[in-house]
């Protein structure tokens, strides 16, 4: 699963915990990895992956987001990933919980 691959890669490269869903005991800074779409063409899979960066301040969430983008540029070093492209990134503060977060969305071609 591409979500597992991305989550494991971010856990190793970011120095922050990356999860598939919000943990009950949330650290102050963490990442959430979510697959928001996908398709398959000529035996090559494509996925849209959102990475949410949570932090105690908006500035820190933005800093983490910048690091996520830099680290994700290197995910093509993995044999399973053919291409990664940043689709968009933006402030995605959760107004319900008042948690600061940014979101970066990536289009990934993988095997």
N, C-alpha and C positions, 0 to 999 in steps of 0.2 A: 504494500500500500504506500502510495506517495506521501500520505500524511505522516506515516510512521518514519519514513526515510527523512523527511524535512524536519520533523520533531527531533529525531536523534542527531541529525547534523547540527541543528541549532543548539541543542544541549551541549554538544562537544565544543562548538566554536564560539559561543556567545559568553560563556561564563554565567549564564542565567538559566533558571529552570524553564523549560518549554513543556507545555501540557496540551492535551487535546480538549480539555474543558477546565473551567475554573476549579481549582482545588478548594476544599473546605477551609483548610488553614492556608490562607494566601500569604506568600511572602510579599514584601513591599514592592518588589520588582519581579516581573515574570512575563512570559510569552504564552500566547494561545495560538495554536496552529489549527486552521480549519479549511477543509476543502469545500469550495463553494460551487464548483462545476467541473465538468470534464467531458472528454469525448475520445474516440479512437478512429484514426484514419490510417490505412495501409500499415497496420500492425504497430503504429506508433501512438502511444497514449498522450493525451494532453490534459492538464489539470490546471484549474485556477485555484490558487492557494492564498488565503489571507493569513497574515501574521499580525497579531495584535500585541503591542508593547504596552504593558501596564507599569505605572510608576507613581510615586507620591506627589509629583508635580508635573505640570504640563511640559515644562522645559525638559525635565529628565525623560519623560516619555518620548519626546521628540528626539533627544539624543540617542536613546536606545533604538528608535526607529531608523535613524541614520546608520547605526552599526548593523542592524538587521539587513538593510539594503546592501551594505558592503559585503557582509558575510554571504548573503544569498547569491551574489555575483560569482562566488567561488563554488557553488554547489555542483557546477558542471564538472568539477574534479572527480565526482563520483561516477562510476561506470554506468549507473542506471539513469543518469540525467544527460540528455542531449543538448538541451537549451533552456535558459531561463531569461525572462524579460519582465521588468517592472511594468505592471499595468497602471498602477496609480498608488499614491500614498497620501494620507490626510489625517487631520485631527479627528479622532473618533471617541471623544470623551463620553463616557456613559452617564447621561444626565439622570438616570434613575438611581444609580448607586453612587453617583458623584465621584467615580474613579477616573483618573486621568489615563488616557490611552491614545495611542496612534495606531493606524492600521496601514500596512503595506500589502498590496495585492500583486501576486506574481503569476505569470503564465509560464507553465513548465511543460516541456516535452520530455517524455521519459519512456523507458522500456519496462 
